[in-house]
Amino acid sequence: MKQSQVLILQHVPWEKPGRILDSLDDLGLAYQVMNISKEKKPDLPEFEDVAGVVIMGGPMGALDTDKYPGLKVEAKLARAAVSVGKPLLGVCLGHQIIATALGAKLKKGDGPEIGFAPIKRIDRHDYFSMWNKTLDVLHWHNDVVTLPDGAYPLARSEKTKNQAFRFGSALGLQFHLEVTPTLLEEWLDEPSMVKDLKAAGGSKSQLRDDFARCNPQLQPLADQVFSGFAARCNSYAQSLQR
């Protein structure tokens, strides 16, 4: 058997895993970052060698499978991971891909949710045991998803009912805990991201100020969430060696 690894599916160059990698590195977990969004039959690692799956964000829609056929593969992979209890994490678009793969409905939100705004904790799951009842987080999305049948809602916001959910081994996050100060600057160097930000009434300077204000509270929460995911991947990897 090959060394087990965490498979990270990235859709555009600037939507990187950020803090997620820090937690994987802390446990010495191997990982592979791939972009399969335009591939009908991507050359993926053997499923049994994958210790966990991460599906990142991106500007496309979760059901834009005509232009991005790889999204079908990602949805199938998400269902397969849940079926065997393999750790699965989705961020923004990834959250929507997992939710729709599990039967949720995708729709346009009431308007773009971009910038820092509060979410409300619904359930104090062990991933979020450090949460306060409300927390300002970084949002960057237009589409929203309903809650899959049988899933546990974890957080909501004024505009988006499903901001975070658990379904078996899957965790979906509509918001962005993975963004580091360095990654934020990469986002603000990307013209399409800046266009979205301005269209939503935001500005680079305001976003930087809000990030500096919120990051001290978000850093430990992000560390807890992603280290919890990494620990699950590590346990799964060890189970593969038995």
Secondary structure as GFF3:
##gff-version 3
##sequence-region A 1 242
A	DSSP	beta_strand	5	9	.	.	.	ID=ss1
A	DSSP	alpha_helix	19	26	.	.	.	ID=ss2
A	DSSP	beta_strand	31	34	.	.	.	ID=ss3
A	DSSP	three_ten_helix	47	49	.	.	.	ID=ss4
A	DSSP	beta_strand	50	55	.	.	.	ID=ss5
A	DSSP	alpha_helix	70	84	.	.	.	ID=ss6
A	DSSP	beta_strand	88	91	.	.	.	ID=ss7
A	DSSP	alpha_helix	93	101	.	.	.	ID=ss8
A	DSSP	beta_strand	106	121	.	.	.	ID=ss9
A	DSSP	three_ten_helix	126	128	.	.	.	ID=ss10
A	DSSP	beta_strand	134	145	.	.	.	ID=ss11
A	DSSP	beta_strand	152	156	.	.	.	ID=ss12
A	DSSP	beta_strand	164	167	.	.	.	ID=ss13
A	DSSP	beta_strand	170	173	.	.	.	ID=ss14
A	DSSP	alpha_helix	181	188	.	.	.	ID=ss15
A	DSSP	alpha_helix	191	199	.	.	.	ID=ss16
A	DSSP	alpha_helix	204	241	.	.	.	ID=ss17
###
